[in-house]
């Protein structure tokens, strides 16, 4: 009886994710703990020059911005010790019938109640053909004096397509 209940909950959870379109809303951050999990595969990754964890979140916005933001998946958000930059790797998927150029602004933030000054990174003119996906990296210099661990999350703060 318990197995059926767990199986039913799992099926419900998968259906809920499929219906709500959880693209890009897996939570995430720049937690500097050295391991990360991919929202698509659950794999772990360790890079000696950098650390962080995958994912991010999407804020609300206008109808046009929502469409562009839904096309963006945050693959990784980290502090890169080699370059001293906060870095976000994204994938932009254009499932539409027209080619688009995307402009994306990411915001790196700290945990609730923290005193971290948000940092932003912008990338413009990410060309994505109809029915295709493109990867992009957004970076901004780390201005702190520590190891970047105060930045715990990144999110798409602005997105547009034209």
BAFIVO-234284 format. One record per residue: residue number from 1; residue in three letters; x, z, y of N, C-alpha, C in turn. Coordinates in steps of 0.2 Angstrom, whole numbers, plus 2048, in hexadecimal, padded with zeros to 3 digits. Example, Ala and Ser with C-alpha at 12.3 -4.5 7.8 and 13.67 -1.06 7.14 Angstrom:
<rs>
R  pos  code  neast  nup  nnorth  caeast  caup  canorth  ceast  cup  cnorth
R    1   ALA    842  827     7E4     83E   827      7EA    842  827     7F0
R    2   SER    840  823     7F5     844   824      7FB    840  827     800
</rs>
This chain:
<rs>
R  pos  code  neast  nup  nnorth  caeast  caup  canorth  ceast  cup  cnorth
R    1   UNK    804  800     7FA     800   800      800    804  800     806
R    2   UNK    80A  804     806     80E   804      80C    811  7FD     80E
R    3   UNK    814  7FA     808     817   7F4      809    812  7EF     80C
R    4   UNK    80C  7EE     80A     807   7EA      80D    806  7EB     815
R    5   UNK    806  7F2     816     805   7F4      81D    80B  7F1     822
R    6   UNK    811  7F3     81F     817   7F1      823    817  7E9     823
R    7   UNK    815  7E5     81E     815   7DE      81E    810  7DC     823
R    8   UNK    80A  7DF     823     805   7DD      828    808  7DE     82F
R    9   UNK    80B  7E3     831     80E   7E5      837    813  7E0     839
R   10   UNK    817  7DE     835     81C   7D9      836    819  7D2     838
R   11   UNK    814  7D0     834     811   7CA      835    80E  7CA     83C
R   12   UNK    80A  7CF     83E     807   7D0      844    80C  7D0     84A
R   13   UNK    812  7D3     849     817   7D3      84E    81A  7CC     84F
R   14   UNK    81B  7C8     84A     81D   7C1      84A    818  7BD     84E
R   15   UNK    812  7BE     84C     80D   7BA      84F    80C  7BC     857
R   16   UNK    80D  7C2     858     80D   7C4      85F    812  7C1     863
R   17   UNK    818  7C1     860     81E   7BE      864    81D  7B6     865
R   18   UNK    81B  7B3     860     819   7AC      860    814  7AA     865
R   19   UNK    80F  7AE     866     809   7AD      86A    80B  7AE     871
R   20   UNK    80F  7B4     873     811   7B5      879    817  7B2     87C
R   21   UNK    81B  7AE     878     821   7AA      87A    826  7AF     87D
R   22   UNK    829  7B3     878     82E   7B8      87A    835  7B5     87C
R   23   UNK    835  7AE     87E     83B   7AB      880    83E  7AF     886
R   24   UNK    844  7B1     885     848   7B4      88B    846  7BB     88D
R   25   UNK    842  7BE     889     840   7C5      88B    842  7CA     886
R   26   UNK    848  7CA     883     84A   7CE      87E    84D  7D4     881
R   27   UNK    84E  7D5     887     851   7DB      88A    859  7DA     889
R   28   UNK    85D  7DD     88D     864   7DC      88B    868  7DF     891
R   29   UNK    86E  7DE     890     872   7E1      895    87A  7DF     895
R   30   UNK    87D  7E3     899     884   7E3      89A    887  7EA     898
R   31   UNK    885  7EC     892     886   7F3      890    88E  7F5     88E
R   32   UNK    892  7F0     88E     899   7F1      88C    89A  7F5     886
R   33   UNK    896  7F5     881     897   7F8      87B    89A  7F4     876
R   34   UNK    89B  7ED     877     89F   7E9      873    89B  7E6     86D
R   35   UNK    895  7E7     86D     891   7E3      868    88B  7E0     86B
R   36   UNK    888  7DB     868     883   7D8      86B    87E  7D5     865
R   37   UNK    878  7D4     867     874   7D2      862    870  7CC     865
R   38   UNK    870  7C6     861     86C   7C0      863    865  7C1     862
R   39   UNK    861  7BF     867     85A   7BF      866    857  7BA     861
R   40   UNK    85B  7B5     85F     859   7B0      85B    85C  7B2     854
R   41   UNK    861  7B6     853     864   7B6      84C    866  7BE     84A
R   42   UNK    866  7C2     84F     868   7C9      84E    86F  7CA     84C
R   43   UNK    874  7C5     84D     87B   7C6      84B    87E  7CA     850
R   44   UNK    884  7CD     84E     888   7D1      852    88E  7CD     854
R   45   UNK    891  7CE     85A     897   7CB      85D    89B  7CF     860
R   46   UNK    8A2  7CE     85F     8A7   7D2      863    8AC  7CE     866
R   47   UNK    8AD  7CE     86C     8B2   7CA      86F    8B7  7CF     873
R   48   UNK    8BD  7CE     871     8C2   7D3      874    8C3  7D3     87C
R   49   UNK    8C1  7CD     87E     8C2   7CC      885    8BC  7CE     889
R   50   UNK    8B6  7CF     886     8B0   7D1      889    8AC  7D4     884
R   51   UNK    8A7  7D7     887     8A2   7DB      883    89B  7DB     887
R   52   UNK    896  7DC     883     88F   7DC      886    88A  7DB     881
R   53   UNK    884  7DA     883     87F   7D9      87E    87A  7D4     881
R   54   UNK    877  7D1     87C     873   7CB      87D    86C  7CD     881
R   55   UNK    869  7C8     883     862   7C8      885    862  7C9     88D
R   56   UNK    85C  7CA     88F     85A   7CB      896    853  7CC     897
R   57   UNK    850  7CB     89C     849   7CC      89D    847  7C7     8A3
R   58   UNK    841  7C5     8A3     83E   7C1      8A8    839  7C4     8AD
R   59   UNK    83A  7C4     8B3     835   7C7      8B8    82F  7C2     8B9
R   60   UNK    82A  7C5     8BC     824   7C1      8BD    826  7BC     8C3
R   61   UNK    822  7B8     8C5     823   7B3      8CB    81D  7AF     8CC
R   62   UNK    81E  7AA     8D0     819   7A5      8D1    819  7A0     8CB
R   63   UNK    813  79C     8CB     812   798      8C5    818  793     8C4
R   64   UNK    81B  78F     8C9     820   78B      8C8    826  78F     8C5
R   65   UNK    828  794     8C8     82D   798      8C6    82C  79B     8BF
R   66   UNK    826  79D     8BD     825   79F      8B6    827  79A     8B1
R   67   UNK    825  793     8B3     826   78E      8AE    82E  78D     8AD
R   68   UNK    831  78D     8B3     839   78D      8B2    83C  793     8AE
R   69   UNK    839  799     8B0     83C   79F      8AD    83B  79F     8A6
R   70   UNK    835  79C     8A3     833   79C      89C    838  798     898
R   71   UNK    83B  793     89C     840   78E      898    847  791     897
R   72   UNK    848  797     89A     84E   79A      89A    84F  7A0     895
R   73   UNK    854  7A0     891     855   7A5      88C    85C  7A8     88E
R   74   UNK    85D  7AE     88E     863   7B2      890    866  7B3     889
R   75   UNK    86C  7B0     888     86F   7B0      881    874  7B6     881
R   76   UNK    877  7B8     887     87C   7BD      887    87D  7BF     88F
R   77   UNK    87E  7C5     88F     87F   7C8      896    885  7CD     895
R   78   UNK    88B  7CC     899     890   7D1      897    895  7D1     89D
R   79   UNK    899  7D6     89D     89F   7D7      8A2    8A5  7D4     89E
R   80   UNK    8A8  7CF     8A1     8AE   7CB      89E    8B4  7CF     8A1
R   81   UNK    8B8  7D2     89D     8BE   7D6      89F    8C4  7D1     8A1
R   82   UNK    8C4  7CB     89E     8C9   7C6      89F    8C8  7C4     8A6
R   83   UNK    8C2  7C2     8A9     8C1   7BF      8AF    8BF  7C4     8B4
R   84   UNK    8BD  7CA     8B2     8BA   7CF      8B7    8B3  7CD     8BA
R   85   UNK    8B0  7C9     8B6     8A9   7C7      8B8    8A3  7C9     8B4
R   86   UNK    89E  7CA     8B7     897   7CB      8B3    895  7C4     8B1
R   87   UNK    893  7C3     8AB     892   7BC      8A8    88B  7BC     8A5
R   88   UNK    887  7B7     8A6     881   7B6      8A2    881  7AF     89F
R   89   UNK    880  7AF     898     880   7A8      895    878  7A7     894
R   90   UNK    876  7A1     896     86F   79F      895    86E  799     892
R   91   UNK    868  798     88F     866   791      88C    860  78F     890
R   92   UNK    860  789     892     85A   787      896    857  781     891
R   93   UNK    851  782     88F     84D   77E      88A    848  77B     88E
R   94   UNK    848  774     88F     843   770      892    83E  76D     88D
R   95   UNK    839  770     88B     834   76D      886    82F  768     889
R   96   UNK    830  767     890     82C   762      893    82D  75B     892
R   97   UNK    829  756     895     82A   74F      894    82F  74C     89A
R   98   UNK    831  750     89F     835   74E      8A4    83B  751     8A4
R   99   UNK    841  74E     8A7     847   751      8A8    847  756     8AE
R  100   UNK    84A  75B     8AE     84A   760      8B4    851  762     8B5
R  101   UNK    852  764     8BB     858   768      8BD    856  76F     8BF
R  102   UNK    859  774     8BC     857   77B      8BD    85C  77F     8C1
R  103   UNK    85A  783     8C5     85E   788      8C9    85C  78F     8C7
R  104   UNK    861  792     8C5     860   799      8C2    864  79E     8C6
R  105   UNK    861  7A4     8C7     864   7AA      8CA    863  7B0     8C6
R  106   UNK    869  7B3     8C3     869   7B8      8BF    86A  7BF     8C3
R  107   UNK    867  7C4     8C1     869   7CB      8C5    86B  7CF     8BF
R  108   UNK    871  7D2     8C1     874   7D7      8BC    872  7DE     8BF
R  109   UNK    870  7E3     8BB     86D   7E9      8BE    86F  7EF     8B9
R  110   UNK    86F  7F5     8BC     870   7FB      8B8    86A  7FE     8B5
R  111   UNK    86B  803     8B2     865   807      8AF    861  80A     8B4
R  112   UNK    85B  80C     8B2     856   80F      8B6    859  816     8B9
R  113   UNK    859  817     8BF     85B   81D      8C3    862  81C     8C4
R  114   UNK    866  817     8C3     86D   816      8C4    86E  814     8CB
R  115   UNK    874  814     8CE     875   812      8D5    879  80C     8D5
R  116   UNK    879  807     8D0     87C   801      8D0    879  7FC     8D5
R  117   UNK    87D  7F9     8D9     87B   7F4      8DD    87A  7ED     8D9
R  118   UNK    874  7EA     8D9     873   7E4      8D5    878  7DF     8D7
R  119   UNK    87A  7DB     8D2     87F   7D5      8D3    87B  7CF     8D1
R  120   UNK    87C  7C9     8D5     878   7C3      8D3    87D  7BE     8D2
R  121   UNK    87B  7B9     8CD     87F   7B3      8CC    87A  7AD     8CC
R  122   UNK    87C  7A7     8CF     877   7A2      8CF    87B  79C     8CD
R  123   UNK    877  797     8C9     879   791      8C7    874  78C     8C9
R  124   UNK    876  786     8CC     871   781      8CE    872  77B     8CA
R  125   UNK    86D  777     8CA     86D   770      8C7    86F  770     8C0
R  126   UNK    86C  774     8BC     86E   774      8B5    869  76E     8B2
R  127   UNK    86C  769     8B1     868   763      8AF    866  763     8A7
R  128   UNK    85F  763     8A6     85D   764      89F    858  75E     89E
R  129   UNK    859  75A     899     855   754      898    84F  756     894
R  130   UNK    84A  752     895     843   754      891    844  755     88A
R  131   UNK    842  75B     887     842   75C      880    849  75F     87E
R  132   UNK    84E  760     883     854   762      881    856  769     884
R  133   UNK    85C  76C     882     85E   773      884    865  772     887
R  134   UNK    867  776     88C     86D   776      88E    86F  77D     88F
R  135   UNK    876  77F     88E     878   785      88F    87C  786     896
R  136   UNK    87C  78C     899     87F   78C      89F    882  794     8A0
R  137   UNK    887  794     8A4     88A   79B      8A5    88A  79D     8AC
R  138   UNK    887  7A2     8AE     887   7A5      8B5    88B  7AB     8B5
R  139   UNK    890  7AB     8BA     894   7B0      8BB    894  7B3     8C2
R  140   UNK    896  7B9     8C3     897   7BC      8CA    89D  7C1     8C9
R  141   UNK    8A1  7C1     8CE     8A6   7C6      8CE    8A4  7CD     8CD
R  142   UNK    8A7  7D1     8C9     8A6   7D9      8C9    8A9  7DC     8CE
R  143   UNK    8A6  7E0     8D2     8A9   7E3      8D8    8AA  7EA     8D7
R  144   UNK    8A8  7ED     8D1     8A9   7F4      8D0    8B0  7F5     8CF
R  145   UNK    8B2  7FC     8CD     8B8   7FE      8CC    8B9  800     8C4
R  146   UNK    8B3  800     8C1     8B4   802      8BA    8B4  7FD     8B5
R  147   UNK    8B0  7FD     8AF     8B1   7F8      8AA    8AA  7F4     8A9
R  148   UNK    8A6  7F4     8AE     8A0   7F0      8AE    89A  7F4     8AA
R  149   UNK    89B  7F9     8A7     896   7FC      8A3    890  7FF     8A7
R  150   UNK    891  7FF     8AE     88B   802      8B1    885  7FC     8B2
R  151   UNK    887  7F6     8B0     882   7F1      8B0    880  7F0     8A9
R  152   UNK    879  7F2     8A8     876   7F3      8A2    871  7ED     8A0
R  153   UNK    870  7E9     8A5     86B   7E4      8A3    86C  7DE     8A8
R  154   UNK    86A  7D8     8A6     869   7D2      8AA    862  7CF     8A9
R  155   UNK    860  7CC     8AF     859   7C9      8AE    859  7C3     8B3
R  156   UNK    855  7BE     8B1     854   7B8      8B6    850  7BB     8BC
R  157   UNK    853  7BA     8C2     84F   7BD      8C8    84C  7B7     8CB
R  158   UNK    84F  7B1     8CA     84B   7AB      8CD    84D  7A5     8C9
R  159   UNK    848  7A1     8C8     849   79A      8C4    845  795     8C7
R  160   UNK    847  78F     8C8     843   789      8CA    846  783     8C6
R  161   UNK    841  77E     8C6     843   778      8C3    840  772     8C8
R  162   UNK    844  76D     8C8     842   767      8CC    844  761     8C9
</rs>
